[in-house]
Amino acid sequence: MSALEQELRARFGARLQCGRPLADLTSFRIGGPADFYLVVESEDELAVALAAATRNQVPAVCLGSGTNLLVSDRGVRGLVVKLGEAFDTISIDGVKVAAGAAAQFRTLVETVVAAGLAGLEFGEGIPGSVGGGLIMNAGAFGGEMARVVTAVHGVTGEGKCRALAKEEVGFEYRRTALPPRFVITRVGFELTPGDREVLLGRVKELHAKRAARQPQGFPNAGSVFKNPPGNFAGRLLEGVGLKGARVGAAAFSDQHANFIVNLGGARAEEVRALIELARSQVRDRTGVVLEPEVKLIGDW
Ligand SMILES: Cc1cc2nc3c(=O)[nH]c(=O)nc-3n(C[C@H](O)[C@H](O)[C@H](O)COP(=O)(O)OP(=O)(O)OC[C@H]3O[C@@H](n4cnc5c(N)ncnc54)[C@H](O)[C@@H]3O)c2cc1C
């Protein structure tokens, strides 16, 4: 038994899982096992787990709802930590909203709209957790997390609780620059008062737009590539004839070229091969270098 396993086993007992497959925790339904997998139910537990991994020089990564991840077929070395139900909270105080990092972003949108607060409607239909949404600076239809976030709370790799001001998050298009191993536990937002009926109408409109654009029926992880400046990844991929292109059981969707779908039993290697194929074809034919939006984690 490794030193890390000994330490975590002593504190968490049977809650620490070894070799837990991760595929069912991702929207792609793809991926091998985590060496160590732990669901934590308090900041204190999170701090203990992160500090133990760091002290033992073992990698540690936080899994949100797995909707933007491609997990390697070989799995993830080290500790995969997930925030449990205790982090699934939403509270509203006037125009200020605090959400636990495990709350679903969609639930947050529904809750604030029902309370007549404007600013998060863009998040209608974005799957995943508040923590994952913050890390990805999730956005759609011209809106993004960065515009409404005021504060971020979390735990460092050394196990210290920290509150970060918005400026420290380093928001950019679909990325942030938080310190390595920093796990977000809570996010503060400031919204504006709005008319509930108008907000509901806007959400309904965005729901219909999304339903018309996105492929239905097969597991996927949303847009595979970020849109390059002044262009759309989907348009470039379609332009080089990749719509419908397939490697094994992974394929670029017939409906939207920037989505890779798992047709059933796809392997991470097959998805990665499609990503590499697309990057090289688009680069060779248009000179544009596509940057993946989906995060590849694990042992490649
Ligand atoms: C059908 C579909 C549609 C989508 N549409 C959109 C869209 O319109 N706009 C958009 O921006 N995205 C979209 N996405 C992508 C995805 O939903 C978002 O990126 C989402 O915010 C990811 O959240 P998650 O909880 O699933 O994060 P995960 O996929 O679990 O993780 C993403 C990254 O965040 C890290 N992470 C997660 N939680 C934490 C935490 N608490 N602390 C520290 N690190 C953490 C992970 O380590 C990983 O690096 C879509 C995905 C799907 C499947």
The ligand as an ORCA input file, in Angstrom:
! r2SCAN-3c Opt
* xyz 0 1
  C     -24.088     18.940    -24.638
  C     -23.056     19.877    -24.102
  C     -23.190     21.234    -24.331
  C     -22.241     22.148    -23.842
  N     -22.415     23.480    -24.096
  C     -21.517     24.365    -23.592
  C     -21.685     25.772    -23.829
  O     -22.628     26.220    -24.461
  N     -20.747     26.619    -23.316
  C     -19.682     26.164    -22.592
  O     -18.871     26.982    -22.141
  N     -19.498     24.829    -22.366
  C     -20.390     23.938    -22.839
  N     -20.201     22.599    -22.615
  C     -18.980     22.121    -21.912
  C     -19.163     21.940    -20.396
  O     -20.509     21.724    -20.089
  C     -18.646     23.131    -19.614
  O     -17.280     23.350    -19.865
  C     -18.868     22.940    -18.098
  O     -18.739     24.174    -17.489
  C     -17.905     21.936    -17.470
  O     -18.320     21.710    -16.121
  P     -18.081     20.292    -15.414
  O     -18.547     20.387    -14.016
  O     -18.678     19.207    -16.213
  O     -16.499     20.227    -15.455
  P     -15.583     18.959    -15.792
  O     -15.782     18.561    -17.213
  O     -15.757     17.904    -14.775
  O     -14.137     19.608    -15.635
  C     -13.684     20.635    -16.490
  C     -12.395     21.197    -15.902
  O     -12.689     21.859    -14.687
  C     -11.955     21.283    -13.597
  N     -12.839     21.353    -12.423
  C     -14.126     20.956    -12.328
  N     -14.628     21.277    -11.128
  C     -13.637     21.915    -10.451
  C     -13.527     22.494     -9.151
  N     -14.543     22.501     -8.286
  N     -12.339     23.036     -8.785
  C     -11.280     23.039     -9.631
  N     -11.312     22.481    -10.868
  C     -12.488     21.939    -11.273
  C     -11.604     19.882    -14.047
  O     -10.448     19.396    -13.399
  C     -11.372     20.114    -15.542
  O     -10.085     20.644    -15.757
  C     -21.134     21.671    -23.090
  C     -21.017     20.297    -22.831
  C     -21.965     19.411    -23.328
  C     -21.834     17.943    -23.031
*
